[in-house]
Each structure stands twice: as C-alpha cells, then as structure tokens.
Amino acid sequence: MGNKTEVTEFLLLGLTDDPQLQLPLFMTFLLIYTLTVVGNLGMILLILLDPRLHTPMYFFLGNLSLVDFCYSSAVTPTVWASFNVVDKVISYNACAAQMFFVTGFATVESYLLASMAYDRYAAVCKPLHYPTTVTASVCAGLAVGCYACGFLSASVYTGNTFSLSFCNSRLVHHFFCDIPAVMALSCSHRHANDLVLIYVATFNIFFALVVILISYILIFISILKLRSATGHQKALSTCASHLTAVSIFYGTVIFMYLQPSSSHAMDTDKIVSVFYTVVIPVLNPVVYSLRNKEVKSAFTKVVLEGK
C-alpha cells in the first residue's frame, strides 16, 4: 500500500513548452471556451424560454448542451494554467476528480446521442404514435439513465486507474488527467486494468452505437418508402445535425479509448483530446442551430422581445 500513497501530486506537461506559443494558444482557448459557454448556455436558455422548443428533441438537446458545457469546464482551467503557470502541479485527488468528471460527462454524452437517435426514429418512423411513445416520463427516464450510466462508468474508469501504484514518475504527458496518460505512469503490472478500460469503454461506445445504427437503418428504410420529395427532405433535415454530431464525437472517442494505454502516442492523443474536450463542445451548438429553423426562429423571437 505504501507505493500507492507515494505520489501525492502530478505534474501536467501541458500542450507546449514553446514560450512564443503560450499567449496565442491561451487567447485561442479563451475564445473557444467563451464561445462554448455562450453557445451551450444560450441554447439551454432558448429552449427554456420558447414554448415551441418544449419537445423531446429539444429536451435532449438541452441536456447535451449542459453536458458539453460541464465537461469542457472540467478541462479548460488546467489548459489555461499550463500556459500561465511554471509549476503545472495538480494534486492526486484533483487529478482523480477531473478524470471522473471528464469521463462521466463524455459517457453521458454518448448515451444522450443514442437517446436522441431513438427520438428521431420515433418521430420519423411512427409519427402518429410519437406523442404517446416519447412522453415526458419516457424522456426523463432516458435522461436519468444516461447520467446514471455515465457516472457509474466514470467510477469504474477512475477507480480502475487509481488502483494502480504510481512510484516512478509523476509527469503526465498531457494537459489534463486523461486515462491513458495517467495509466502510463504506473509501475504496476496494468494488463488487467487495460482490459477493464477497453471492455467498459467498448460496451459504452458500441451499445450506444448499435442503438444509433438500428435507429438510422429504420429511419432510412422509412424515408425510402416516402413518395414525396418534400417528405424525403424534411425527414433527412431532422437527422442531419444529429448524424454530424455522432460522427465527430464517436470518431475521436473510439480512437482515444479502444486501444491499450501502451499503444498511445501522447502527442497525437493531445491533439485528439483537444478536439473532443474543447472543440466538440463549441461545435455542437453550431451544428444544431445552423440548419434548424426552429432554433433560429426562437433566437429571433428572444432578441426582438429583448429590444
């Protein structure tokens, strides 16, 4: 047990050591985070204020915006610190807490995307039964299930990682406490821990992906049966934003977590991590509002009423 308590803090390497890049990168991440806060909290506010957006689709979108805001907020402060603080230290407990919240919210997002796919399936394939199929209680149950699965998984990820002994190095080759970067520091035999990570991550990712895949296969079959071109376009437009978000999110998460920690190239992981922890949260509000007439209309209404 002694080895497990030897390391009381970790040293985050950060994104770069180049002094000339520190200020430009700090300003870039400050701008991105500002847009993330404005975009996601703005989306939540629009959904709350406009009765036309009080539907299952926007209920899930509001939760997605909340999750994006939260897990970006769990990472961004340590990114800023890496540009301004010489001694980039994070305590053992803070590192574990950050890992818990980042992995928890990321897993919640995975299940929310699956719930949104089911909602789109019900809306497109069974429009007449939609109001009685996707009720308020069903939406609430799905949302609670998403958060429960997310934070249960986060408990497994974090417990699995911090059950290892850290006695050789405390230098984390990353800008936050990500699982592969922290596991790489362990002086324990971690084959079993690698397997736990891969099995749990595989279950979470592929269970959600199977739900999404089945939903969209059924959606496209229904679309092909529609005789009207307008019907085709309307059905596809309701799914386009969600498919874009799914592709971006799962592409990066699969790359990050479905390989052993020993196989990770840390510099590549940093770039991918920036994308899924910082860039995706700012992209989602854009993806869901650019081609969405209801969101644009709600925004215009709120702005005009504000004047």
Order of alpha helices (4+ residues) and beta strands (2+ residues): alpha-beta-alpha-alpha-beta-alpha-alpha-alpha-beta-alpha-alpha-alpha-alpha-alpha-alpha
